[in-house]
Every structure is written in structure tokens, then in C-alpha cells.
Amino acid sequence: MGNHRVFPFSLTSVFSCPALSARRRPRRIPLIAALSGVILLLAGSLPARALPSFAAQTGQPCAACHVGAFGPQLTQFGRDFKLYGYVAAEPGKSHFPPISLSDQMVFTHTQKDQPPGSVFPPRFSKNDNFSPGQEVSIYYAGTIIPKELGGFIEVHYESASSTISLSNVDIRHAQEGRLFGSDMVWGVTLNDSPAVTDIWNSTPVWGFPYYSSALAPTPVADTVLGQTSTNAFGLGLYGLWRELLYLEFDLYRQLPKGANQVLGHPIANIDIADDVTPYWRAAIQHLFDNDRQYVEIGTLGLSTSIRPGGDNSTSHHDHYLDVGVDANYQWYADPNDVRAPVVSAHAIYLHEDQSLDASRILSGSNAKDHLDTFRADVSVAIDATYTPTIGYFRRTGSTDPSGHWGTDVTGNTVTNPKSAGWVWEMTYVPWGKPDSLFQHTNMRLTAQYTYYTAFNGTSTHATDNNTLMLMVHFTLGVNN
């Protein structure tokens, strides 16, 4: 094989899935029961990138799992790795524990100077800020129990808010079986956010833009799904049947304030969900044209009732229902060559209905509001090194003069959530390929420009919020 080829060992030695191997794993009901008990105990008491620990565990370069050799965009191999519970490993080798470190160094310039203390703490300048540690993270990413249990767990420090918190938790056990005479893979997941389990890059947690500056203004309104809160934990069950139909159902419960405080999550004036929040995901996928083309069409949603700001004086709740549809498409010039060009496109539409029984009493909001969001992007990975991307986003919704949508960086009430614009991005990834000098270290250089045509309900001066972000994201596997 040439230097660009992947899979120096057979896929059947990594994923013993029925579609790739005649072998069958024995059922492991006792382990699932035990894991479920731990999950329920935790639930009652208490963004994945290209990580060197994953590369070391599988013996594959980052480009095998990730479009452009750096995450979070996943290839077919990357989707399978996550679907099968992060436990795939190169035979005969161990890189335990699977620990990785990363640092994001970010320079931010906005079209107009920002009021100090609004978007960011006063210690930063009103413009042209450089943050050498915008987000410093440590990851446990890979096998927990060989062949049985794996996970992705991030603890990160954010310099803008000077906080340390736990986020992007996804712990899985997966196994194979048969349903209606056809092969399937299914599993159980403990995770901390709806859609963090997703294997596609259209959903809010892993969707484009994959990175943003913490020192730039952003639209205030977003759907519950778009906010990707991590102050809850959920237990989910998922399955892929015949490599065609994917179904997932999760139940989330918000953690007590004490647990959130320990985990570094904000607890002051946060919305409180007293009841269990269900999240669902369904999708149809198909790989065709000799594995050169891949398409997915799906739907997702959640339903939750909250007390705004944790206020229980009204004995009422606000109810939110999010329903969305999404699509993903990939074209591989050569599915066996990680350096061959890849075209990747994603789109999602989310509609949120809001019944504001509590907010209507507390703040005089409308009895009902709605919010619609649309996002689409397309990228081309060249030589798994250069990846230009263009994306479009748009949010529209009800006009609500009560301040329900929030306040902007100057403290003014946002009455209309309309925001729209374009994002252009160019990334350069020097490593992460089979012939790279550093096999378990990776780096991503990003130049990103966000252009607003509307911002927080108005087109007037929307371009004042245009943002140029330059970023160096460095990752290192410490278990190699």
C-alpha cells in the first residue's frame, strides 16, 4: 500500500460488526444492566475533536476518522468508531489510559469596538484581543473497559470566564445483534447533552462553525437544542439496523445545583427543568457508488418544561418543543485514500414552539412565541490538509417586547430574534496523515470570518458585529 492508504489491518479486527465480519459477539446483558444501574445512580445524584488518544488506540491517523484530518467532521470510519462505543483498537497494542490535551490560542477582531465588560471581562481590550488559552482541555477519549465500554469526556478551562467545567460527556456500551433477520448494532449511552451523541455534523453540538471566539458578540436567541446545555445528564438507547435506519431515544434530568456547582456549571438564575426531558433522533443513511458517496436524512427533537430563572412563585412552567430535520452528504474521491479530496455538506432546520405560561406572569411576555433556525455549510478537504468551508445561518421568530429573547452587549432589550449571515473559513492541518512526522500530535490553523446581514432583530449596523477569528488549536496525546 502507498503512504496515503488507511486500514493497515482489516476493519474486521477493529469493528466486529456483522456487515464486515461473520463473527458475532456474545450478548452481554449483565454488563448492560450494571451500567444502567450506575447511570441511574449518577442521574439521581448528580463540543469530539480529532484526538491523539483515538489515533493511538486504533492505530489510524486522524485523517481516517476526520474530514480534513481534524475534527469534529467525521468520515464513515469515524462514524462507525463512535457508533461502536469508542472501543475499536489496534490488535495486540495498548495505549491506556487514553488521555489527550488541547489548547486553543485565539485572536479576535470585530468590525466595531465592543463595550468592555459586556461580551467579555474588563481585563480584555475592547477589540483585537489575543487569548493564548481560550479553551484548555483534558480529554479521556477511548476505551474504559476493553471491548466493552468506551467514552469521550472533556474537562476544560475557559479563560474568558475563568471557569473549569465538565462537558461533552458520552460514555457507551455497544453490541451487535439481529432484528427481523437483519444485522444491527445497538447500545446504551450516558451523556450530558442532547445531540452530543450524534454521529453527524449537522446537529448543534457538532455543527459548523465548529469553533468560535469567546470574545465576540453573538445573537442572543437560540433554541433549547441549539444552546447545548450541559447541566443535565441523560440515559439513552440507540440502534442502527441494516446500516440503514438509525433510532435513538434519551431521557435527561437536570442535576441539582450542588452537583452543577461541583462540575463547574453556572447555577445563578439558570432555568430549571423539574421534569424529565425526552430527546429523540431518527435517520436514514446510505453509502453507495462503491463507498464514494454517502447521504443521511433525519429528524430530531425534544420536549421540556422549565421554570424561568428557577422562579417557582407562579406555580407555572414554560414549555418548549423543538422539532428539526437535517441532511448530510459526503463525496469521497477515493474512499481508500485518506488524502484524496472529500466534499462534505450539512443542513439543518429547527422549529421551536414556546408556551410561556410562567414568563407571561413573571415578565409580561407573549403567551406563545416561536423560533426558527436554519444552517447549511459545505466544505472541501484537499490532501487532508487544506479545508475551505462556507456556511449560511438564519434565525427568525416572534416579536416579543418583554425582553424574553434577552439583552444585547449594550444591555438593550432584544424584541426580535432575527439574525442571519455567512461564515467563511479556511483551515490548515499539517499533521494527522499516515506519513506525518508526528503521529500522535495534531494542530489546526483556522482563519474564520463571520459576516452578519441581520443581528438581534435589525439589519441596521448588523455588520458592526462582523468578526475575524484566527486560531491555533493544538492537541497532544499524553499516553504515547
PyMOL commands that set and color helices and strands:
alter all, ss='L'
color gray80, all
select helices_A, chain A and resi 11-13+29-45+52-58+62-65+67-69+76-83+224-227+257-262+308-310+357-363+462-465
alter helices_A, ss='H'
color red, helices_A
select strands_A, chain A and resi 99-110+129-145+149-158+163-179+182-191+232-241+245-254+277-288+293-306+318-332+342-356+368-381+386-397+419-428+441-454+467-477
alter strands_A, ss='S'
color yellow, strands_A
deselect
rebuild
show_as cartoon
